[in-house]
């Protein structure tokens, strides 16, 4: 399991056992992923995205008993997000077909079929210095804003930006040389 | 319109729930519905085991075991259907196992019975009552399941509804098995299965309305 998936699962278990701080972190992580997911599939500027994010957060809160530990957290989240999206379209009279394969933003890399790219990403990230890897993971993989990532990692906002810049530069060079 | 951050803080502050309470709740919903069905049958048809001396214990056991097996299979699939990310389609075949076993017994029965008596094996004397009882008393169980599903998250409402119907019909069949005066595997295969299937269809139609969240 990737570190992202492990972290989320640990948070979920802690949250289900009553750890409020863990639950709060988990909800922030979920909100970021949901925002990405919905933003790509809804008309921009309609204001629906944040509504759906909040609606989905409420739903995962009310129905957290439906989480099955044998399923990756991101897979659970994705299934719920997709259901909410389809329901949103249905309520707004839109006949849209949401493919089961549209998992790119929500599902952590390791739960997809092991395409070569995913394995490389994990390996490449592992070779980065800790702070740069953290910056990239938080902003580019988990979808947090720079400000949120700064709070979560304890680095400064400019530190995050520099870290991401340097990490991407490093990754680009590495990929080119392979 | 509150900010998402406030919503998150609000949700995080609420009371935690015991892990694993989803399955307990579903079992409770099915159980309470089945109990209701049992009580209603008792009021309508009297003492539960009155027909056993007439049918014999083996026939009674066969009917009861079939209904219990269908309820168990249905409930397991139903629970999975309420948990996003769980696969259900690849295990639907479990529901076929009890009917196939009974079909084996029914084939033998029909084979050893002279043709002019075979329709008695099929219809018995109470097929309409049986069908009505199983479908009718599946409704309280469906109600119990709907209550339990308020804490679950079915992402395919027709499938979840179908499985809810199958489980409800099977639970009703468990209750009805205590009253059923019939003795043949052929009857069991035809009318219990038909009743359970009909309850399943009703569930799949009601699913989108009852289970939506």
Interface residues (C-beta under 8 A of the other chain):
Chain A: X13 X15 X16 X17 X18 X19 X20 X21 X23 X24 X27 X28 X31 X50 X53 X54 X57 X58 X59 X61 X62 X63 X64 X65 X66 X67 X68 X70 X71 X72 X75 X76 X78 X79 X80 X82 X83 X87
Chain B: X4 X7 X8 X9 X11 X12 X13 X14 X16 X17 X19 X21 X22 X25 X80 X82 X83 X84 X85 X86 X151 X152 X153 X155 X212 X213
